Amino acid sequence: MKISEDTLKNISLLSKLEIEKSMKEKISKELESILLMVDQMNEVDTENVKPMSHPLSKAQNLREDLVSEDIERDEYIKNAPQSDDGYYLSPKVIDQK
Amino acid sequence: MNDIVSLNLEDQIGLLEKKEISSYELTSLYLENIKENKDLNCFISLNENALEQAKVIDNLKDRQSPVQGIPIAHKDIFCVKGHKTTCGSKMLENFISPYSSTVFEKLDNSKTIMLGKTNMDEFAMGSSNETSFFGKVKNPINPLKSPGGSSGGSAAAVKANLCAFATGTDTGGSIRQPASFCGITGIKPTYGRVSRWGMIAFASSLDQAGIFAKSALDSAIALEIISGFDEKDSTSINSKVPNLKEETISNMEHSIGVPMEIIEKIEDVNVKNNFLESIKILEKNGFKTKQIELPFLDYSLPSYYVIAPAECSANLSRYDGIKFGYRCDNPRDLEDLYVRTRSEGFGEEVKKRILIGTYCLSAGYFNAYYLKAQKIRAMITESFKNAFKNVSVIAMPTCSNGAFELGSIQDPVKMYEQDIYTIPANLAGLPAISIPSGYTEEMPLGLQFIGNHLEEGKILNISHQFQKLTDHHV
């Protein structure tokens, strides 16, 4: 599978990643070699096989939605790069025009 | 001093029980050894309160757990409240966990002392420990060699006697391959046996926590403590944890499955011969072996390199520079903040895997890649199921080579091939262990046993029996 410039652009856009110009060729080549290895899957006939998304076939455990411990908001907010009075700060997203 | 820190866990427990040594003394010895071996770069951070905590534990009236007072290390992927948890990434360089992982809590409630948090490949993505933002770890046996990855810091720390045992995580081999490279024992239990709560996610359907120790018996003691149902992890198995120590030392009979078709294809003669010799040792001592077939195992690697990156690309979308972690300087707008935060905060390997995962999940490719990989995963799991109808454990090498030189593997696919023998157990969610089985060019090799669902006791037992017959682990 060839990773074209457009494809790389598209997946970096979806991933919210920017690939440096000088790295583009190297990354494309490496992605291609990984996908070439992955393409070996096509040798296997998987007709009528049920896909397996998880090693445990049973349903996930659910628990009652109860408060189980005290969560200190300030402890969590301390990790935010920018916060103000208990709020997370981000650049403005509403266009005022 | 080296005598005491190099003792196995059982013997250290004995000394503590008889009060021939205090936890404070033991902790001091380890801290000293950590300082002396700083060059190995095993730790990302140390616990400044370790000695104080040891003192408190020494003052307890009675022993409340077998491992009370034992100094250990945690992979820096486990959240520990109030401590840094970096996951080997610049993205989390300054992240202080607001809560603790279940693995840490269980060991903390058992009164172990956390010496520090160990170095690892960034977000557990790597097989050499070279992708860590905090620099590579060196193999204690030969500092020019890789300790393996991603839990390389934990493996090297156990080998170099910097802790009594250590925790790790294994998504595709990240416990077993470093255990093999460093010549120690490493076990990844059944998927769901150990809670993933507070363990930073890489690929959620594959990630599982486990233990590095000096022997199978030591691993059994530690693994039993961290195992068990946890309602905070929706994929935790609600099944009673057996007495693993008892199962490990019991007289079990085994029928060992050997996938000869795979063994015959091993290119490295030393690896192949070492494996066959290990099997011979077991046969000579009365263990039955049986040739088995594991069709589709060759397709584990391609299937894994769709599933793991796909799950990684979803899991790592949380690093957006808003609520925690790194944020870029002076963002122009929100989009610029997201893109630059992630581009500056993640290392090259992590970015590559996010890109691969995003590609495989993107419109038009989902069926060809993700669905196909999930179907192959089902077929591999089925072939294990069939094999276990006739055998109690399956034996394979852990890795197709011994520890390689740091910096010597540049091709990503070559690096991924490090995990060809370990990935199948992750895909099928089965327990697997690596134990030392000999050497190639003066570096250790590992023998791997894979067990059936929830049968950690069986692989620990056969490993213990092998370790009674050999001295590769001492």
Contacts between the chains, C-beta under 8 A, distances in Angstrom:
chain1	res1	chain2	res2	distance
A	3	B	359	7.9
A	7	B	359	7.4
A	8	B	355	7.8
A	10	B	362	7.3
A	11	B	355	5.3
A	11	B	358	4.8
A	11	B	359	5.0
A	11	B	362	6.5
A	12	B	355	6.7
A	14	B	358	5.1
A	14	B	362	6.4
A	15	B	313	6.6
A	15	B	342	7.6
A	15	B	351	7.9
A	15	B	354	5.0
A	15	B	355	5.9
A	15	B	358	4.7
A	16	B	317	7.9
A	16	B	320	7.7
A	16	B	335	8.0
A	16	B	338	4.5
A	16	B	339	5.2
A	16	B	342	5.3
A	17	B	339	6.8
A	17	B	342	5.5
A	17	B	343	5.4
A	17	B	346	7.4
A	17	B	351	5.6
A	17	B	354	6.5
A	17	B	355	6.9
A	18	B	339	5.2
A	18	B	340	7.1
A	18	B	343	4.4
A	19	B	343	8.0
A	19	B	351	7.7
A	23	B	348	7.9
A	27	B	351	7.9
A	27	B	352	6.7
A	27	B	355	7.2
A	30	B	352	6.3
A	30	B	412	5.2
A	31	B	352	7.0
A	31	B	355	6.2
A	31	B	356	6.2
A	31	B	359	7.2
A	33	B	411	7.2
A	33	B	412	6.7
A	33	B	413	5.3
A	34	B	305	6.2
A	34	B	352	7.7
A	34	B	356	5.8
A	34	B	412	6.1
A	34	B	413	6.2
A	34	B	416	7.5
A	35	B	356	7.5
A	35	B	359	7.6
A	36	B	413	7.9
A	37	B	301	6.8
A	37	B	302	5.8
A	37	B	305	6.6
A	37	B	413	5.0
A	37	B	416	7.3
A	38	B	302	4.6
A	38	B	305	5.4
A	38	B	306	5.7
A	38	B	360	7.9
A	38	B	369	6.9
A	38	B	373	7.9
A	39	B	302	7.3
A	40	B	298	7.7
A	40	B	299	6.4
A	40	B	302	4.6
A	41	B	299	6.0
A	41	B	302	4.8
A	41	B	303	6.3
A	41	B	306	7.5
A	41	B	369	7.9
A	41	B	372	5.2
A	41	B	373	6.4
A	41	B	376	5.8
A	42	B	372	7.7
A	43	B	299	7.6
A	44	B	296	6.5
A	44	B	299	5.6
A	44	B	376	5.8
A	44	B	379	7.2
A	46	B	372	6.1
A	46	B	375	3.9
A	46	B	376	6.5
A	46	B	379	7.2
A	49	B	375	4.2
A	49	B	378	5.5
A	49	B	379	6.0
A	50	B	375	7.5
A	50	B	378	6.0
A	51	B	371	5.5
A	51	B	374	3.5
A	51	B	375	4.9
A	51	B	377	7.6
A	51	B	378	6.3
A	52	B	374	5.4
A	52	B	375	7.5
A	52	B	377	4.7
A	52	B	378	3.7
A	52	B	381	6.1
A	53	B	205	6.7
A	53	B	374	5.8
A	54	B	205	4.9
A	54	B	235	7.3
A	55	B	191	4.3
A	55	B	192	7.3
A	55	B	205	6.6
A	55	B	381	7.3
A	55	B	427	7.7
A	55	B	428	6.4
A	55	B	429	2.5
A	56	B	191	6.7
A	56	B	192	5.6
A	56	B	235	6.0
A	56	B	237	7.0
A	56	B	429	6.8
A	60	B	234	4.1
A	60	B	235	6.3
A	61	B	231	6.6
A	61	B	234	5.1
A	61	B	235	7.7
A	61	B	236	6.6
A	61	B	238	6.8
A	62	B	234	6.9
A	63	B	231	4.7
A	68	B	232	7.8
A	69	B	99	7.8
A	71	B	98	7.7
A	71	B	99	7.8
A	72	B	98	7.4
A	75	B	98	4.3
A	76	B	98	4.9
A	76	B	323	7.8
A	76	B	324	7.8
A	78	B	96	6.7
A	78	B	98	7.6
A	79	B	95	5.8
A	79	B	96	6.3
A	79	B	98	6.9
A	79	B	323	7.1
A	79	B	324	3.7
A	79	B	325	7.4
A	80	B	322	7.1
A	80	B	323	5.7
A	80	B	324	6.2
A	81	B	321	6.2
A	81	B	322	7.6
A	81	B	324	7.9
A	81	B	325	7.5
A	81	B	326	7.3
A	81	B	327	3.5
A	82	B	327	7.0
A	88	B	322	5.5
A	88	B	323	5.8
A	90	B	322	5.5
A	90	B	334	5.9
A	90	B	337	6.8
A	91	B	331	5.3
A	91	B	332	7.5
A	91	B	333	5.2
A	91	B	334	5.0
A	91	B	336	7.7
A	91	B	337	5.7
A	92	B	333	7.6
A	92	B	334	8.0
A	93	B	333	7.8
A	93	B	334	5.2
